[in-house]
C-alpha cells in the first residue's frame, strides 16, 4: 500500500475538495477569522468584516491568480482584474447568508451533521463504511480540530439551506434545452479551395516610396526599447555562500546528524491483492502457498489482477504492513495483512539492499548545503540592517557601502533585462520579481527592498531613462522589405481568392474551378459553430462563417498564411435521437444558470435590507500594503 502520509494527503485533498466545491459561491474565509480590534472593511447588519479577514482572503486570492497566470501580479493588474472587489463581494455574500441564517433561527441537528460526515467519501473505507481513523488522520494532517471541522460544516450547511430555499425551485423548460441542443449540435459541410499566400510566387524589389510607406505604417514594429539607468543593490545567497568556508568539524557534525537520511534504506518492489475480508485473504494466501500463480489466483478471487505499488521504503507502507512485508522472502506471498483500507496479500518481486552513507561521497553536497543554510541567515541579517540604513535616509549606495555590501550602476537595461546590444545583463536577481519592480519604478524613484522567490533581496533606483524610439530605416531596411513582401503576397492572394469567388457565384462548380486553377478541391467534415479541430476544418473562423450563409452561398476567409474560398453544401440538423443524456445535462446547465441569477437577485435584495456599508479607502490601503 501507499504510505500513511500519502493516504492522509489524498484523504485531506478529497475532504477539502468537497468543501471548496460546496463553498464555490461564497468561499470559506470568514470561518477562519480571528477576533481583535482591526478596522472594519465592511459591515453587514451586525456582522463586521475586519481588515485582517479581508487582507488574508485578498492575499490568498492574489496568490491563486498569480499561480494561474504564471506571473507575480502587479498592483495595476490586480486592480484591472477586479480582485479586491471580488473578495469583498464574496465576504459580504457570506455575511448576508449568515445574517439571514441567524434571523431564521436555523439550527443543524447532530443527526444531520453525523449523516454528512458518515457519507463523506474521504472518510469511507474500502467497503464504503465510515472509518474513524481516516477521519482523524485527515483532520490531523490539515491541522484542524474536530470541533473546528464541525463548525465549518455547520456554517456551510446553514448557508446551503438558505440558498436552497430560494433557488431549488428553478427548473429550465425542456423546450429551451432542446433549442440550445439544436443550436449547439447543428453541423454544416463545405467544399473549399485554399489559395496559399506563398503561391503568389517571387516578387520584385519595392520602390523607395513603398519601402518608406511600409516603414511608416509599421513604425511600432521597429522601435528600440526604452532603457533605464539604474543603481542596484543585490543581496545574493549564492554570493554569500561562496564566501563561506565550511569546517571539517561542521561537516562531520552534519554528517552524523543526517547519516540515516543520507544512507539508502532497503527498498522493495511490492505487488498486492486487496480482499474484502480476512477469510478471502486467507483463502488466496493458502492457494498461492499450494503453488497457484499469484496473478491468476488474484484474478480468480477478485475479478482483476494484482496491483504493483512500485519500489517502496519500509516507511512508505502502512505500519500494520511494513514489518511483515520487509520480512518476506523474495517471490514469496504473505499471509493476510490488514490495513486501514482492507485486507491484503502481498508478494515482494525485487529487493534493493540498503547502503550506508560515507562522508567522502557526500562531502561536496553537505558542504554546499551547510554554506547555503548559513548564507540564508547572513542575507536575512544583511537585508534587515540594510533596510534600517535606508530607512534613516541614506542613498542605497551609501547604505551598501557603510555595511560592506556592493552596489552597481547599470547604464542601460530594458524591460526584458537586456542591454542595447540585445544581450542579457549578467548578475541580475533571478525570477520575475526584478523585472516587475524595474518596470514599475519611475525615473527618480527608489523601489522597496524586495525578496525574490529564491530568497535573495534587491533594491533599485532609476536615475534616468532613454525613451523608446524608431530605429533608422537603413538599419531595418531588410525587415521592412520582407514585411512589404508579406503584405503583397497576402494582397495578391486575396485578390485571386476574390476572383475565384466571383466565378463560383457566377455558376462555375468548385471542382471545375479547382481543375482550371490547379488547386485542390477539399471538403470539411460536418462542423459545429466555432469548431476549430484541424482534422475537420482548415480554420475555426471558417466554421463560424459557414453559419452566416445559406446553402449554396460562398464565403471568403483569410488566415495568416492563406485565403480560403468555401461553398456551403449541406446543413445537418441536430440528431435528436442522440440527445439522450445531453438534454439532461443542458437542462441542468440552464437550471444552474437560473439558480445563480436568482441567488444574485436574492443577495442584492438582502444587501439593501441588511444595510451593507463598505470602507473603500481601507480596501485600497490594504491592497497597497499587501506587498504586491
N, C-alpha and C positions, 0 to 999 in steps of 0.2 A: 504493500500500500504506500501511497504518498505520505510524506512526513506530516506529523501533527501540525507543524507551523503552516504548511501549505493547506492542510484541511481547514484550519481556522481562518486563513486568508480567504479561501473560497467561500466558506460559510458566511463570513462577515461581508464579503463582496455581495453575495446574494441578498443578505439582510438589508444592507444599505441601498442596494439597487432597488429593492421593492419600496423602501421608504422614500427614496428620491423620486420614484415614479409617482407615488401617492401624493408627493408634495409638489408635483410639476407646476401647478398653477401658482402656488404661493410660497414655496421654499420652506426651509426649516430654521431660519436664522434666529427667530425670536425664542426658540426653545433653549438656546444656549446663552441668553442674555444674563449679564451679571447685574447686581444691584449697584448702588452708589449714587453719586450726585453729579453725574455727567450732564452736560447741557442737552436739552431735548431738541432733536432734529425735526420731529413731528409729534402731533398728539391726535389721537382718535378717541373721542369721548373721554373716558377716564384712563385710557391706555397711552403711556408715554413711550415713544421710540427714542432712545437716548443716543448720544453721539457714538459711544463705544459700540453699540449694536450695529449702527449704520456703518461705521468705519470697518468693522470686522467683515460684514457682508459685502461691502464695496471692495475691499482688498481681495476677498475670495473670488468675486465675480471678475475683477480685472485680471487676476491670475489665470482664471479659467479661459477668458477670452484671449489672453496673451498666448497661452498654450495652443489654443485653437488656430490662431493666425500664425503661430511660429515666430513671433517677434514680441519684444517688450513694447507695449503700447505707450505712446506719449500722452501727455495731458490733453493735447488738442484732439488726438484720436479717440481718447476715452470720452471726451465731450461729444465729438461728432457721432459716435456710436450710441450716445444717449445712455451710457451705463449707469451714471448716478441716478437718473430719473427712473430707470428700470428697477434699480434696487429699492429706492424709496417707495415706488408704487407697489412693489411686492410686499414690503414690510407693512405698508398701510393696508393692503388687502388682507394680510394675516390678522392685523389688529382689528379690522372691521369684523371679520368672521369670529374672532374671539369675543368681541363685544356682543355680537348677536347671540353667540352660544350662551354667554352669561345672562343676557336678557331673557332667553327662552328657558333658562334653567336646565340645560341639557346635562345629563349625567350618564356616564358609561359604567355599566354594571360589571362586576367581577366575572360573570359568565361570558359577557361579550369580549372582555379582554382575554380570558383564557382561550376562547374559541379562536381568536385571531392569532394568538401565539402558537396554539397547537396545530393550526392549519398552515403556518408559515413554512414553505419548502426548505428554508435554510435550517430548520430545526428538526427535520424528519430524518429517520434512519432509512436503511435500505429497504425496509419493509413498509415504509410510509407511516410509521408511528413516531410520535413526538419523542425526541431524545434529549433528556435534561442536560446531559453532558455537552451536547452540541450547543445548546442554548447558552450554557455557562461559558464555554470556550469562546463563542462569538462575542459575548459581552466583555469578557476579559481581554480579548485581543484588541477590541475597539476602545478600551479604557472607560467603558460605560457601566454604571451600576444597574442592577435590575430595576431599582426604583426610577432611575433616570430614563431607562428604556420605556417603562410603563407610562411615565409622564408624557414622553413623546407620543407614544401610541394613543394615549387618551386624548391629547390635544388634537392629534391628526384625525381621530375618529369623530370628534365633535365637529371639526370643520367639514369633514365629508358629509356628515349628517345634515348640516345646514345647507351645503351646496346641493346635495341630492334632493332635498325637499323642494328646491327651486327648479332644478334642471332635469330631473329624471323623466318628466313627462314629455320631453322633446322627442318627437319621432318624425323622421323625414318621410314625406309622401313617397310611396313606391313609384309613382309615375315620374317623380323628379329623378329618382335613382335610374330609372330606365332611360330618361332623356340624357342624363350625364353619361351613362354607359354607351348609348348610341353615339354621342359626340366624341367620346374618347376612342371608341373602337371602330369608327368608320375608317376604311382604308381606301387608298387611291393608287392607281398604277399609271405610269407614264412611259412613253418612248422618248429617248433623248439622244442628242448629239453633243459631243464635247469639243469645243474649239480651244486648244491649249494656247496660252499667251505666247509660248515659245515657238508655236507653229508659224508665226509671222515671218521667221527667218532673219537673216542678217540685216542690220540697219547701218546706214552710213553715219558719218560723223555729224553731230548737230552743229548749226552755225553759232556764232558767238551770242547772238540775241537769244537763241533758245537756251543756251547754257546759263546765261545770266538770269533769264526768266525763271528757269527751274531752281536756280540757287536762291533767288529772292523769295520764291514761293515756299521754299523749304528751309529757310534760314535756321529755324529751330533745330533741324537735324544736324547742323554743322556749327555748333556752338562749343567754345571752350568752357569748361566748368568754372564756377566760382571757386576761388582759392582763398583760404583763410590763413592768416599769420597768427600762430598761437604759441603761448607758453604752456608747457605741460610738466606736471609732476606725477610720476608713476611709481607707486609703491608696490613692487613686484615680489610675490612669494618666490618665484624662480630665482630672482637675483639674490634675495636674502638667503635662500637655501644654498646657493653656490658659494657663499662666503662662510658656511658653517663647516667646521672640521669635527667629525663625529669621532669620539674617543673609542679605544678598544673596550674600555670598561662599559661605556654606554651600549656598544654593540653586543657585548656578552650578556649584559643585563636584559636587553630587549629580546635576545635570542632565547634566554631561559624563560622569560615571561611568556613567550609565544611559541615555545617549542612544539606544543601539541598542535597549535594552529598551523604551523609551518610544515609539520610532518604530514605524510599522506596516509590517511586511515585505510583500513581494508574496505574494499568496495565489492559488492556482489550484484550480479545480474539476476533479477528476480522475476519469475513468471508465476502468476497466481490464478486460481479459480475462486470465485466468490459464490458461496452457497447460502440458501435461505435459513438453514438451521444446523445445529451440531450433528444431528443424525445424518443429514445429507452429506455433510463434510466428511464424517467418519466413513460413510459408505464409499465415497470417492477415494479417500486415502487408502482404504482396505483394497479396493480394486487395483489401484496403482501398485501397492505393495505386492500384490499377487502377479505382477508383470504386465498389467494393461498399459497401453500407451497413454501418456498424460493428456495429450491434446484430444485424442479420440474419446477417452473416458470423460473428459470435461465436457465435450460436445454432447455426449450421450446424457450426461447428468444435468446440464444447464441449457442445452439448446444453442450454445455458442462456444467458441474456442476460448482458451485461456488468454489472459491479458499480460503483456510484458510491461513491467514497471521501469525498465531500463536498469542502469547500473547505479546502485544506491549505497550510501554510507549507512551505518547502523542507526545513526541519529535521525535519518530521514524516514524511518519506519515508525509505525505506532509502537509505543513502548511494550504493549502486550505481545507484539510480534517480533520485535527486534532481536531479543535474545535467542529464541528458538530458530529464527531464520539464519543467524550468524553462527549457529552451532551445527547446521545441516551439512552433510557431506555433499560434494559436488554431484549434481544429477539426481539426488535422492529427493523424494517428496516428503513433506512434513505431514504430521497428523493435523487434526482440526485445530485451527488457531482463531481465536475470537478477537475482534477489534470493535471500535465504536460503530463501524458500518456493516458488521456482519461476521460470517464465518468464512475462513479461508483455508485452502490447501495450496502450499507453496512449493515450487521447485527452484533450486539455485542452478543456473545454467553456466555461470562463469564466475571466477574469483580473481580479483586483483589484490595482491598481497600488500600489506601495509609497508610503508617506508619511513624510517626515522629521518628527520631533518638533520643536516650538517651545517654548522656555522659557515664554513668556507663557501658552500654552494649558494647561500642566501646573503652573504656579506654585502654585496652591492645593493641588493634590494632593500635590506634593512637600513643600510646607510642612507639611501635616498629617502626612505620613509621617515626615519628619525629627523633628518635635516628638514624635510617638508613640514613635519609637525612643529618643529621648533621655529621654522620660518613663518608659519601662520601666526604664532603668538607674537613674533617680532613685528610683523607687518601690522597686526591689530594695534599693538602698542605704538608703533610709528604713526598710524593713522590717527589715534587719539591725541597724541602730542602735537601732531601737525594741525589737527582741527582746532585745538586750543590756540595754537600760534596764529593762525589766520583769523580766528575769531577776535584776536586782540588788535587786528587792523594791519598786520603785516602783508606785504605783497607775497604771492606764492613763492617767488624765487627767494625772497629774504627769509621766509619761514623755513623753506627747504634747506637753505644754506646754514641757518642757525642750528638746525637739528642734524646736519651732516648728510642730508639727502641730496640727490642730484635733481636738477631741473634741466629742461631742454627747450630750445626755441625751434619751432618748425616753421620755416618761412612761407611755405605754400603747401596746403593739403586740401583736397576736395572732399565732397560729401561721401565719397567711397573709400577714403583713406589713401588716395593716390597722389603722387607729386605731378608737376607739369609734364614730365616725360611719360606719364601713364604707369609708373612703377609704384608698387605698394610701399608706403613709408614703413621702415622697419622699426621694431621695438614698441609698437603701439599696444595698449591693453587689449587682450583678446576678448572676443564676444561682441555682441551688437551694442552694448551699452555705450561704448566710447563714441561710435559714430552718431548714435542718437543724441548724446549730450553735445557733441561737436555741432551738429546741425541745428540744435535748439538754442545754442548760445549766440547772442548777437554781438556785434563789434563793441568792444569796451566792456563786455560782461565777463564775469567770472562764474564758472559753474559751481555747484555744490561738490563736496568731496563725495565721490560715488564709488560704491563697491561693485565689482563685476561678479558674474556667476562663478568665476574661478577663485574668488577671494582676494584678488588684487584691489587696490584703491587708486583712484586718479582724480586730479582736478586740473582744469584748463582755463586759460583766459584768452579771449580773442582780441588780439591787438590791432588787426586790420583785415581788410578783405579786398581782393581783386574781383570785381563783378564778372559774371559770365558775359562773353562777347562773341560775336560771329567770327569764325575763323576766316582768313583771307581766301577768296575764291581760288587763287592759284594753288593754295595748299590742299584744297579738297576737290580740285577740278575732276580728277578721275572718278571720285564717288558721285559727283554731280552728273557727270556724263552717264554713268551707269543708272542713276536714278531717272534721267531723261529717257534712256532706252527702255527701262521697265515700264514707264508710263506710256511710251509709244507702242510697245508690244500690247499692253492692255487695251489701249485705244483702238488699235487696228484689229485686234481680235474681237473686240466688242462690235466694231463696225461690220466685220464679217458675220458675226452671230446675228446682228440685226437684219442683215440681208437674207440670211437663211430663214429667219422668222417670216419675213415678207413673202418668201416663196412658199413656205408652209401655209401661211394664211391665204395665199392665192390658189391653193388646191394641190400643190405638189405633195406627194406622200413622203413621209420621213425616210422610208427605206430608199426610195428613188433619189432623194436629195443626198443621202449619205453616200450612195454609189457614185453620183455625179461629182461630189466634192472630195471623194477619197477619205471619208470619215467612217467611223464605226457606229452603226445604229445599236443602241443598247436599251434595256428596259429595266425599270426599277422593280423591286419586289413590292408587294402591297404594303404601303407605308401609312402610319397614323400621323396625326399632326405632330410636328416637332420631332419626328423620328430622325435621328442622326447616325444610326448604325451604318457604317460604310459598306457593310455587306448587303444592305437593302437599298441604299440611296447614295448618290455621289455627293449630296450636300443636304445638311439639315434645313437650310433655307429653302431648297427646292421642295422638300416635303411640306414645309409650311405654305409655300406659294401655290402648290397644287390644290389647296383647299380654298383658294381665292378665285379659281376659274371654273368654267363649266366644261363638261365633257366635250372633247374635240378642239378646245381652245389651246393656245400655245402661251408659253411664258419663257422669259429670259432671266437667268440667274447668274450673277457674277460671283466667282470665288477668287481668292488671292492669285491663283495660278491659271484660271481658265474661265471660259464662258460656256454656260450650259443652256441649250435650246431644247425645250421639252414640250410634248403634246400630251394632254391628259386623255387616256384611252379607256379607263374603266373606273367606276365608282362602286365600291363594295360596302354595303351597309353592315352594321354590326351584326354578328351572328348571335341572335337571341337565344338559340338553343345551347350556346356555350356560356350563357350568362351565369346561371347557377349561383355558386358562392360569390361570384364577382358582384352581383346585385346586392347580396347581403353585406359585403364589405363596403360598397359605395354607400348603402343606406346607413351603415354605422358611421362612416366618414362624415356624411352630411349631418347626421344626428349629433355627432361630436361638435361640428362647427356651430350648429344651432345652440347646443348646450353652452358652448363657450360664449356666444353672443348674449344669451340670456343671463349667464353668470356675470358678464361685464356690465350689463344694464342693471343687474341686481346690486352689484358693488357700487355703481355710480349713484343709485338712489340712496343706498345706505351711507355713502360718503357725505351726502348733503344732510342726512338725518343725524349722523353722529358728530357733526361739526369737526371736520378734519382741518388742522392747521399745519403748515409746513414752514420750517425755518430755512429758506433758500440760502441766505448768506452763510449759515453754518454748514450746509451741504457743500457749498463751494469751498469754504475754508477747509473742510475735512478732506476734500479731493486734493487740494493744494498741499496738504500736509501728509498725504499718503505715501510720498516718496517716489511718485511716478512723474 
